[in-house]
Amino acid sequence: MALLGACGDGARQGEFYDPYEEQNRAVHAENKSLDKGLVRPVANGYGKYVPDPVRRSVSNFASNLSLPGMVVNDLLQFQLEDAISNTSRFLFNSTIGLAGLFDPASSIGITERSSDFGETMHVWGVGEGHYVELPLLGPSTERDTIGMVADLALNPLNYILPGLEAGLATGASAASTLDKRYRFTDTVDSVLYESADSYAQARLLYLQNRRFTLGDTGAGADDPYADPYADPYFDPYEDQ
């Protein structure tokens, strides 16, 4: 609860709070080097040599295993309709979809309704706190960092799966991350390697996207005709 309370301070609506920018930039530089030297080439190799249907099945499997944790967060947010939908999707794909390797649920309109404990805390009124860049994991906030740790504890499958199956789940999650890096390589490369200031660009894009996902539309909907300096999200380091 003390950690949750600490997240209440920091950024006001439409702004970001980055008091640890110096340390964050150092972590960003390490993450960027790791991406260039390891993650990017491995992801490109994975995307090039592993057939697309196989990669999709692995990603489906990983996504399916995350659904029970989403259901818990749906219940904590009192989103009963989302909880029922995600439960139905998990049961359908776990059976008809062969343990989640396939996604027949989407074909009948039962799509994933993403949720996490960071969103749960937002619903509870907890502020996002400081902006942080995490080793390996990249951009985040204090609230979302706590949320990531909590999500590990909230997913019931983490207590049910035996050692071998748990290892397969971890491997599938890592492979899914590599697949996303491969699929969005142009976008990621443009931010990391083509921006004048990749740290500021990544911070801006993360906070915009996260706040939009949480429905915090008052925190800065883009207006292409507005004065950029009047935009609360304007970042002087962003490529114009």
C-alpha positions in Angstrom: 0.0 0.0 0.0 2.9 2.3 0.6 4.1 1.7 -3.0 0.6 2.4 -4.3 0.5 5.6 -2.3 3.8 6.8 -3.7 2.4 6.4 -7.2 -0.2 9.0 -6.4 2.4 11.8 -6.7 4.0 12.9 -10.0 2.6 13.7 -13.4 -0.5 15.8 -13.7 -3.0 15.2 -16.5 -1.3 15.9 -19.9 2.2 16.0 -18.5 5.0 13.6 -17.6 7.1 13.4 -14.5 10.7 12.3 -15.1 12.8 13.3 -12.1 15.2 10.3 -12.7 15.9 11.2 -16.3 19.7 10.9 -15.9 19.4 7.3 -14.6 16.7 6.5 -17.1 18.8 7.7 -20.0 21.6 5.4 -18.8 19.3 2.4 -18.7 17.9 3.4 -22.1 21.4 3.5 -23.6 22.0 -0.1 -22.2 18.7 -1.3 -23.5 19.4 0.2 -26.9 22.8 -1.5 -27.0 21.2 -4.8 -26.0 18.6 -4.4 -28.7 21.2 -3.7 -31.4 23.6 -6.4 -30.4 21.2 -9.2 -29.4 17.5 -8.7 -29.5 17.1 -7.2 -33.0 19.3 -9.8 -34.8 17.7 -12.7 -32.9 14.2 -11.4 -33.6 15.1 -11.0 -37.3 16.5 -14.5 -37.4 13.3 -15.8 -35.6 11.1 -14.0 -38.1 13.1 -15.1 -41.1 13.7 -18.8 -40.4 10.6 -19.7 -38.4 7.4 -20.0 -40.5 4.7 -17.5 -39.9 2.1 -20.1 -38.9 4.4 -21.5 -36.2 5.2 -18.1 -34.9 1.5 -17.2 -34.7 0.7 -20.4 -32.8 3.5 -19.8 -30.3 2.2 -16.2 -29.8 -1.4 -17.5 -29.5 -0.3 -20.0 -26.8 1.5 -17.3 -24.8 -1.5 -14.9 -25.2 -3.9 -17.6 -24.1 -2.0 -18.3 -20.9 -2.2 -14.6 -19.9 -6.0 -14.6 -20.0 -6.7 -15.9 -16.4 -4.7 -13.0 -15.0 -6.7 -10.6 -17.1 -9.9 -12.1 -15.8 -8.7 -11.5 -12.2 -8.0 -7.8 -13.1 -11.4 -7.6 -14.8 -13.0 -8.7 -11.6 -11.0 -6.2 -9.5 -12.2 -3.5 -11.8 -15.8 -4.7 -11.6 -15.8 -5.3 -15.4 -18.0 -8.3 -15.3 -18.7 -8.4 -19.1 -15.0 -8.3 -19.8 -14.3 -11.1 -17.3 -17.0 -13.3 -18.9 -15.6 -12.6 -22.4 -12.0 -13.4 -21.4 -13.0 -16.5 -19.5 -15.0 -17.7 -22.5 -12.1 -17.0 -24.8 -9.7 -18.9 -22.6 -12.0 -22.0 -22.3 -12.7 -22.0 -26.0 -9.2 -21.6 -27.2 -7.8 -24.0 -24.5 -10.1 -26.8 -25.8 -11.1 -26.3 -29.4 -7.9 -24.3 -30.0 -5.7 -27.1 -28.8 -4.2 -25.5 -25.6 -4.3 -22.0 -27.2 -2.1 -22.8 -30.2 -5.0 -21.7 -32.5 -7.5 -18.9 -32.0 -11.0 -20.1 -33.1 -12.5 -17.7 -30.5 -11.7 -14.7 -32.6 -13.5 -16.2 -35.6 -16.8 -16.2 -33.6 -16.2 -12.7 -32.2 -14.7 -13.5 -28.8 -11.7 -11.2 -28.8 -9.2 -10.5 -26.1 -10.1 -7.6 -23.8 -6.7 -6.7 -22.5 -6.3 -5.8 -18.9 -3.5 -5.6 -16.3 -2.9 -4.6 -12.7 -1.5 -1.2 -13.8 -5.0 -0.5 -15.3 -6.6 -1.8 -12.2 -4.6 0.7 -10.1 -5.6 3.4 -12.5 -9.3 2.5 -12.0 -8.7 2.6 -8.3 -7.4 6.2 -8.6 -3.7 5.5 -8.2 -1.6 8.0 -10.2 1.0 6.9 -12.7 3.9 8.2 -10.6 7.4 8.8 -12.1 8.3 7.7 -15.6 10.9 5.0 -15.5 12.9 2.9 -18.0 13.4 -0.6 -16.9 16.4 -2.8 -17.8 15.3 -5.2 -20.7 11.6 -4.2 -20.3 11.9 -0.6 -21.5 9.5 2.3 -20.9 7.2 2.2 -17.9 5.9 4.2 -14.9 6.0 3.5 -11.2 2.4 2.3 -11.3 2.9 0.0 -14.3 6.1 -1.4 -12.8 4.3 -2.4 -9.7 1.5 -3.7 -11.9 3.9 -6.0 -13.8 5.1 -7.6 -10.5 1.5 -7.9 -9.3 0.3 -9.6 -12.5 2.8 -12.4 -11.9 1.2 -13.0 -8.6 -2.4 -12.6 -9.8 -2.3 -15.1 -12.7 -3.7 -18.4 -11.3 -1.8 -20.5 -13.8 1.5 -19.5 -12.2 0.5 -21.7 -9.2 -1.0 -24.5 -11.2 1.4 -25.3 -14.1 4.1 -27.9 -13.3 7.7 -27.0 -13.8 8.0 -28.2 -17.4 4.8 -26.5 -18.5 5.8 -23.3 -16.7 9.1 -23.3 -18.6 7.2 -23.7 -21.9 5.0 -20.8 -21.0 8.0 -18.6 -20.2 9.7 -19.6 -23.5 6.5 -19.0 -25.5 6.2 -15.5 -23.9 9.8 -14.7 -24.9 9.3 -16.0 -28.4 6.1 -13.9 -28.7 8.1 -10.8 -27.7 10.7 -11.6 -30.4 7.9 -12.0 -32.9 6.5 -8.6 -32.0 10.0 -7.1 -32.4 10.2 -8.6 -35.8 6.7 -7.6 -36.9 7.2 -4.0 -35.8 10.9 -3.7 -36.7 10.4 -0.6 -38.9 8.5 1.3 -36.2 10.9 0.3 -33.4 14.0 1.0 -35.5 12.6 4.4 -36.4 12.3 5.3 -32.7 15.6 3.8 -31.5 17.9 4.5 -34.4 16.4 7.3 -36.5 15.1 9.8 -33.9 17.2 12.8 -32.9 16.6 11.8 -29.2 15.4 8.2 -29.0 14.9 8.4 -25.2 12.6 11.4 -25.4 10.7 9.8 -28.4 10.2 6.5 -26.6 9.0 8.3 -23.4 6.6 10.4 -25.4 5.1 7.5 -27.4 4.8 5.2 -24.4 3.0 7.7 -22.2 0.7 8.8 -25.1 -0.2 5.2 -25.9 -0.6 4.1 -22.3 -2.8 7.0 -21.3 -5.0 6.5 -24.5 -5.3 2.8 -23.7 -6.5 3.7 -20.1 -9.1 6.1 -21.6 -7.3 9.1 -20.3 -8.2 11.1 -23.4 -8.1 14.4 -21.5 -4.4 13.9 -21.2 -3.7 15.0 -24.7 -5.6 14.0 -27.8 -3.6 15.0 -30.9 -4.9 17.9 -33.0 -3.0 18.2 -36.3 -4.0 21.8 -36.6 -3.1 22.9 -33.1 0.0 24.8 -32.1 2.5 22.1 -31.2 3.8 24.2 -28.4 0.4 24.4 -26.9 0.1 20.6 -26.9 0.7 19.3 -23.4 2.5 16.3 -25.0 4.8 18.3 -27.1 8.4 17.2 -26.7 11.2 19.5 -28.0 13.3 16.4 -28.8 10.7 14.7 -30.9 11.4 14.7 -34.7 9.1 17.2 -36.4 
